[in-house]
Amino acid sequence: MSKEVSPKVDPANVLEIEELVLEGMDISGHWNRMFEQRIITDYDVRQLDRVTELDGGESMGWCYQCAACIAVCPVDHVGSYGPRKLFQNLQLGFDLFTDPDLWLCTTCANCLRVCPKEVDMMQIAPAIRKEAVLVGNVPAELQDVFEKTARYGNPLGKNAKRRAAWTKGLDVEVPLISELGRRVDVLWWVSDYPSYHPRGIDASRSLARVLAHLGVDFAILGAEERHDGDSMLRAGETGLFEMLAEQNIETLNQYEFDLLLTTDPHAYNAFLHEYPERGGDYNVAHYTQYLAERIDDMGLSEQVDLNITFHDPCYLGRHNGEYEAPRDLIKALPGAELTEMWRTRENGYCCGGGGGGMWLDGHAAENQNMRLSEKRVLEAVETGADTLCVVCPYEVSRFEDAVKSTNNDGALQVLDIAELLAQALGLAAD
């Protein structure tokens, strides 16, 4: 490198150099400030400070704009989002506490997976939402769910006395633990959608048949069960979560059981990470984990001639590291073929139901160009599979709606793995 300095300029003062030649290239000019200190003075960081001062919001200030999060953010694929963009907006005075963007994060954890600075939207989004909830700045459809859950113990607003109605007329016994009056090996936490939603009930009845076929000593809580509260916590309704957790722990601690079996990955996450510090420390397993250990005992014999693709639930996969159990079950189905989508396992796409998103489809439709569930269904169709297999109760209804809205009714069916296992066992369907 050669450097030629104009004699009109004091060579000792590099910051005032107007004529400069580097390796034969003239880069003189007032526009060249590469050797000057540049101080950023036009940012109003008060909104960023509001976030970083929150308990849980601190890591938003750690972002150094590498943009690794943007490539994996599911919301950015159908709009404009991601921690980096939120950070930029906060620097410019953007009020995230009142903006619709606050409710678009599904807490899927894919951004955290790739962030070198560990900017944690799993803590940031709920922390800001908590403040918004306290002042009533909540989308109407989500506020309605908060109120139903507080009143009825479930987000669908169904009567608690009807929680075990799905067991009526079933060809196997599904006992209530309160009526058994004894210890059981497995207490099955059924959850809301598997108890009330028609397609969730289909999966529950299939799972009950599979458990009975295996000779499992199990029972359910029935009307004593309430929403686990995990999604309410991610949506910022901390008080509601605390109330539900307290009630559920009080109920569970009345009974003796060896394993708490969950249908819902969100309930699994709550019992694993949130309940122990509140006095609810249990041996917990997601139903796919439990069944995967018993494949050899099932006697799967009926052909399931389907080309199946599998959707990893965020709260079973990225949040809790379980990717193999569902796949082991699919691979054990006689005649079935597993075809993976291109975004899978650690980089699996989000269905849009996490972080309160299950009840924010209207809000998402107004602020995105496509629902995440629709994007995922299109990816499933691209594989050529005829069946989309799910293991989270939020997903059956979400994906079936998305199959219809994307005009893929005849191309793709959505089934819970419990339904497929019951089929492979030749167990009666309703």
VOGU-3710 file (C-alpha; in Angstrom, 3 decimals, decimal comma):
1> mskevspkvd> 0,000/0,000/0,000  1,288/3,459/-0,893  0,008/6,667/0,630  0,443/10,121/-0,931  -0,625/13,105/1,129  -1,269/16,578/-0,258  1,382/19,105/0,967  -1,479/21,522/1,741  -2,625/19,209/4,552  -0,814/18,524/7,797
11> panvleieel> 0,160/14,828/7,493  -0,099/14,486/11,267  -3,826/15,128/11,161  -5,186/12,067/9,358  -8,805/13,041/9,996  -8,466/16,134/7,760  -6,877/14,398/4,752  -8,664/15,481/1,549  -6,427/13,759/-1,019  -5,536/10,133/-0,498
21> vlegmdisgh> -4,238/7,403/-2,797  -4,333/3,801/-1,641  -2,549/1,231/-3,812  -2,832/3,493/-6,846  -6,550/4,257/-6,304  -7,560/7,852/-5,645  -10,130/7,860/-2,859  -9,948/11,570/-2,126  -13,054/13,559/-1,353  -15,212/14,860/1,443
31> wnrmfeqrii> -17,419/11,776/1,134  -14,626/9,497/2,359  -14,897/9,336/6,106  -13,409/5,914/6,624  -10,742/7,341/8,926  -13,090/9,506/10,972  -14,913/8,580/14,155  -18,628/8,539/13,536  -20,919/9,001/16,504  -24,549/7,916/16,172
41> tdydvrqldr> -26,723/10,668/17,586  -30,014/10,348/15,717  -31,389/7,288/17,569  -34,035/7,621/20,264  -33,399/4,505/22,359  -36,029/5,143/25,014  -38,299/2,422/23,613  -35,401/-0,021/23,508  -34,609/0,875/27,114  -38,238/0,166/28,084
51> vteldggesm> -37,809/-3,366/26,802  -34,350/-4,078/28,201  -35,382/-2,818/31,643  -38,086/-5,493/31,875  -37,451/-8,714/33,742  -36,916/-11,033/30,774  -36,346/-8,281/28,235  -32,654/-7,700/28,889  -31,326/-9,733/25,975  -33,000/-7,522/23,362
61> gwcyqcaaci> -30,142/-5,089/23,928  -27,559/-7,729/23,018  -28,476/-7,838/19,315  -25,571/-6,869/17,068  -27,486/-7,027/13,789  -25,988/-10,186/12,263  -29,442/-11,079/10,849  -29,065/-14,838/11,462  -32,551/-14,781/13,021  -34,281/-13,390/9,951
71> avcpvdhvgs> -33,505/-16,370/7,746  -35,148/-18,801/10,178  -38,020/-16,691/11,538  -41,260/-18,284/10,279  -43,129/-14,992/10,493  -40,566/-13,246/8,287  -41,265/-15,860/5,595  -44,836/-14,580/5,379  -44,192/-10,938/6,249  -41,441/-8,849/7,814
81> ygprklfqnl> -40,283/-9,853/11,262  -37,510/-11,223/13,451  -35,560/-9,964/16,485  -33,106/-7,990/14,342  -35,905/-6,003/12,722  -37,615/-5,450/16,059  -34,316/-4,213/17,505  -33,855/-1,773/14,621  -37,369/-0,426/15,053  -36,941/-0,042/18,811
91> qlgfdlftdp> -33,782/1,995/18,182  -35,846/4,324/16,029  -38,500/4,887/18,691  -40,912/2,139/17,676  -43,429/1,428/20,509  -43,624/-2,355/20,541  -45,883/-2,266/23,606  -48,795/-0,980/21,519  -47,931/-2,239/18,030  -49,579/-5,287/16,370
101> dlwlcttcan> -46,103/-6,774/15,837  -45,995/-7,637/19,532  -48,455/-10,491/18,973  -46,902/-12,037/15,866  -44,079/-13,917/17,628  -45,050/-17,580/18,120  -42,170/-18,253/20,541  -41,022/-21,030/18,223  -37,387/-20,615/19,431  -35,790/-20,924/15,986
111> clrvcpkevd> -34,240/-17,452/16,281  -32,706/-18,329/19,626  -31,288/-21,521/18,134  -29,116/-19,560/15,681  -28,470/-16,331/17,613  -24,785/-15,956/18,580  -25,745/-13,389/21,227  -28,629/-15,426/22,692  -31,271/-12,762/22,153  -34,184/-14,670/23,668
121> mmqiapairk> -37,630/-13,896/22,263  -39,012/-16,691/24,464  -38,421/-14,294/27,359  -38,689/-10,933/25,586  -42,094/-11,371/23,942  -43,894/-12,604/27,096  -42,263/-9,838/29,158  -43,584/-7,090/26,868  -46,934/-8,817/26,483  -47,295/-8,964/30,254
131> eavlvgnvpa> -47,123/-5,172/30,350  -49,602/-4,887/27,483  -52,026/-7,261/29,224  -51,867/-5,218/32,418  -53,173/-2,137/30,574  -55,673/-4,065/28,442  -53,822/-3,673/25,157  -54,684/-7,169/23,872  -56,216/-8,307/20,551  -59,921/-8,962/21,086
141> elqdvfekta> -59,772/-12,589/19,994  -57,038/-13,331/22,529  -58,782/-11,420/25,302  -61,857/-13,571/24,676  -59,724/-16,702/25,182  -58,258/-15,320/28,409  -61,753/-14,741/29,760  -63,047/-18,175/28,715  -60,040/-19,911/30,228  -60,398/-18,042/33,506
151> rygnplgkna> -64,102/-18,843/33,695  -64,281/-22,385/32,320  -60,740/-23,712/32,710  -60,284/-24,122/28,965  -59,847/-21,722/26,009  -62,815/-23,148/24,115  -65,300/-22,008/26,753  -66,657/-25,519/27,281  -68,289/-26,793/30,462  -65,753/-28,586/32,664
161> krraawtkgl> -68,333/-31,285/33,381  -68,156/-32,257/29,698  -64,377/-32,731/29,675  -64,647/-36,538/29,845  -67,669/-36,791/27,533  -65,376/-37,991/24,723  -65,054/-41,340/26,514  -68,772/-42,147/26,231  -69,562/-45,052/23,944  -65,897/-45,929/23,573
171> dvevplisel> -65,148/-49,632/23,255  -62,442/-49,475/25,954  -62,603/-48,210/29,519  -61,124/-44,821/30,352  -61,418/-44,561/34,144  -61,416/-41,394/36,218  -58,699/-41,520/38,853  -61,058/-39,967/41,412  -63,369/-42,968/41,026  -60,610/-45,588/41,104
181> grrvdvlwwv> -59,428/-44,544/44,534  -55,950/-46,009/44,052  -52,535/-45,414/42,573  -52,161/-45,810/38,786  -49,117/-46,327/36,624  -50,075/-43,583/34,167  -52,161/-40,474/34,739  -53,059/-39,184/31,291  -53,268/-35,392/30,996  -55,630/-35,250/28,022
191> sdypsyhprg> -55,710/-31,423/27,522  -58,403/-29,184/26,053  -58,589/-29,752/22,306  -58,296/-33,549/22,666  -61,203/-33,359/25,122  -63,530/-30,991/23,262  -62,596/-30,471/19,605  -64,098/-33,106/17,252  -60,788/-33,943/15,579  -58,971/-33,855/18,894
201> idasrslarv> -61,506/-36,329/20,240  -60,766/-38,669/17,323  -57,121/-38,750/18,346  -57,969/-39,197/22,040  -60,216/-42,170/21,354  -57,507/-43,725/19,212  -54,871/-43,185/21,899  -57,172/-44,674/24,541  -57,515/-47,795/22,382  -53,745/-48,040/21,942
211> lahlgvdfai> -53,138/-47,711/25,691  -55,776/-50,320/26,457  -54,301/-52,638/23,814  -50,930/-52,376/25,583  -52,556/-53,178/28,918  -51,513/-49,862/30,459  -52,885/-49,109/33,921  -54,047/-45,555/33,247  -56,658/-43,031/34,261  -57,644/-39,442/33,503
221> lgaeerhdgd> -58,709/-36,490/35,644  -61,827/-35,575/33,690  -63,598/-32,482/35,044  -60,754/-31,844/37,502  -58,327/-31,066/34,690  -57,814/-27,467/33,576  -55,780/-25,794/30,867  -52,064/-26,237/31,620  -51,516/-22,482/31,186  -48,293/-22,640/29,175
231> smlragetgl> -49,687/-20,746/26,183  -51,278/-18,170/28,490  -47,869/-17,537/30,023  -46,244/-17,024/26,587  -49,105/-14,697/25,657  -48,376/-12,517/28,682  -51,254/-13,492/30,987  -49,004/-14,320/33,915  -51,746/-14,060/36,520  -53,950/-16,525/34,667
241> femlaeqnie> -51,052/-18,944/34,322  -50,297/-18,759/38,037  -53,941/-19,422/38,892  -54,155/-22,435/36,564  -50,837/-23,861/37,722  -51,859/-23,547/41,365  -55,190/-25,276/40,742  -53,662/-28,059/38,646  -50,875/-28,745/41,130  -53,368/-28,903/43,974
251> tlnqyefdll> -55,408/-31,424/41,974  -52,471/-33,573/40,883  -50,989/-33,699/44,368  -54,143/-35,415/45,622  -53,375/-38,527/43,589  -50,657/-41,137/43,286  -49,225/-42,071/39,896  -45,886/-43,062/38,438  -46,028/-41,104/35,173  -47,862/-38,015/33,992
261> lttdphayna> -48,557/-38,614/30,295  -49,318/-35,555/28,168  -50,980/-35,312/24,772  -49,977/-31,685/24,270  -46,307/-30,612/23,869  -47,232/-27,288/25,476  -48,487/-29,082/28,585  -45,358/-31,235/28,493  -43,251/-28,071/28,447  -45,161/-26,541/31,362
271> flheypergg> -44,924/-29,635/33,552  -41,262/-30,037/32,720  -40,092/-26,444/33,185  -42,702/-24,292/34,942  -44,544/-26,468/37,453  -41,613/-27,927/39,475  -40,652/-24,573/40,996  -44,270/-24,128/42,044  -44,561/-27,451/43,873  -45,578/-29,664/40,952
281> dynvahytqy> -42,595/-31,927/40,289  -43,675/-34,999/38,300  -42,256/-37,700/36,084  -43,517/-36,436/32,717  -43,546/-37,871/29,188  -45,154/-36,906/25,908  -47,293/-39,739/24,584  -45,004/-40,322/21,592  -42,052/-40,864/23,925  -44,030/-43,350/25,982
291> laeriddmgl> -45,304/-45,294/22,976  -41,968/-45,300/21,136  -40,504/-47,341/23,976  -43,264/-49,930/23,490  -43,182/-50,451/19,756  -42,119/-54,077/20,116  -45,063/-54,747/22,445  -47,703/-53,275/20,154  -47,865/-55,950/17,501  -48,409/-53,530/14,624
301> seqvdlnitf> -49,690/-55,795/11,877  -52,153/-53,989/9,614  -50,856/-52,313/6,472  -50,779/-48,524/6,498  -49,999/-47,876/2,860  -49,455/-44,149/3,123  -46,714/-41,723/2,151  -46,367/-39,737/5,367  -44,604/-36,453/6,061  -44,136/-35,295/9,644
311> hdpcylgrhn> -44,395/-31,871/11,262  -42,150/-31,271/14,294  -44,017/-29,338/16,997  -41,873/-26,462/18,245  -42,548/-27,250/21,899  -41,641/-30,918/21,541  -38,702/-30,425/19,177  -36,742/-27,194/19,541  -37,934/-26,429/23,062  -37,387/-29,921/24,460
321> geyeaprdli> -35,175/-31,769/21,979  -37,477/-34,652/21,057  -37,280/-35,488/17,365  -36,893/-39,262/17,221  -39,865/-40,717/19,113  -42,539/-39,619/16,590  -40,382/-40,729/13,667  -39,718/-44,114/15,266  -43,474/-44,629/15,520  -44,061/-43,633/11,895
331> kalpgaelte> -41,283/-45,919/10,673  -42,834/-48,803/12,617  -46,136/-48,540/10,705  -46,319/-51,495/8,284  -46,255/-50,326/4,668  -45,812/-46,655/5,527  -43,189/-44,428/3,898  -41,743/-41,372/5,660  -40,925/-38,420/3,410  -39,378/-35,448/5,193
341> mwrtrengyc> -40,129/-31,816/4,396  -37,125/-29,636/3,620  -37,527/-27,685/6,851  -37,456/-30,287/9,574  -36,136/-31,223/13,011  -34,108/-28,311/14,496  -35,091/-26,071/11,588  -38,681/-27,258/11,443  -41,281/-24,669/10,484  -43,860/-23,404/12,985
351> cggggggmwl> -47,597/-24,109/12,671  -48,344/-20,659/14,107  -50,117/-21,916/17,235  -47,486/-21,183/19,885  -47,202/-18,082/22,050  -50,964/-17,538/21,935  -50,982/-17,745/18,140  -53,536/-20,549/18,316  -56,144/-17,866/18,968  -54,695/-15,048/16,852
361> dghaaenqnm> -55,404/-16,222/13,311  -57,468/-13,122/12,613  -54,683/-10,877/13,839  -52,138/-12,851/11,801  -54,276/-12,574/8,660  -54,310/-8,776/9,038  -50,551/-8,480/9,537  -49,069/-11,268/7,371  -49,558/-12,297/3,755  -50,191/-15,932/4,707
371> rlsekrvlea> -50,842/-17,949/7,857  -47,947/-20,085/9,012  -50,154/-23,174/8,911  -50,867/-22,527/5,225  -47,171/-22,113/4,467  -46,437/-25,408/6,187  -49,214/-27,258/4,367  -47,787/-26,077/1,042  -44,403/-27,459/2,081  -46,039/-30,766/2,978
381> vetgadtlcv> -47,770/-30,924/-0,414  -44,449/-30,285/-2,158  -43,085/-33,574/-0,781  -45,687/-35,589/-2,671  -46,886/-37,164/0,595  -50,563/-37,939/0,967  -50,633/-37,686/4,780  -49,398/-34,996/7,158  -48,741/-36,589/10,545  -48,966/-34,464/13,692
391> vcpyevsrfe> -48,417/-35,052/17,410  -49,733/-31,791/18,872  -53,474/-31,194/19,403  -53,225/-27,622/18,111  -52,142/-28,868/14,717  -54,929/-31,141/13,489  -57,491/-28,343/13,302  -54,943/-25,735/12,156  -53,606/-27,849/9,322  -56,987/-29,183/8,233
401> davkstnndg> -58,217/-25,598/7,896  -55,031/-24,753/5,976  -55,502/-27,730/3,653  -58,914/-26,334/2,728  -57,828/-22,700/2,412  -54,947/-23,692/0,093  -57,250/-25,884/-2,025  -55,433/-29,119/-1,192  -58,416/-31,072/0,122  -57,867/-33,977/-2,225
411> alqvldiael> -54,089/-34,003/-1,975  -53,384/-34,167/1,752  -55,015/-35,598/4,855  -53,997/-34,667/8,404  -53,798/-37,428/11,020  -52,486/-37,707/14,545  -49,944/-40,488/15,027  -52,371/-42,078/17,515  -54,890/-42,498/14,703  -52,262/-44,123/12,498
421> laqalglaad> -51,163/-46,496/15,271  -54,740/-47,531/15,956  -55,128/-48,223/12,241  -51,980/-50,361/12,220  -53,318/-52,310/15,197  -56,644/-52,961/13,487  -58,488/-51,231/16,297  -62,024/-50,079/15,651  -62,464/-46,518/14,463  -65,586/-44,438/15,129
//
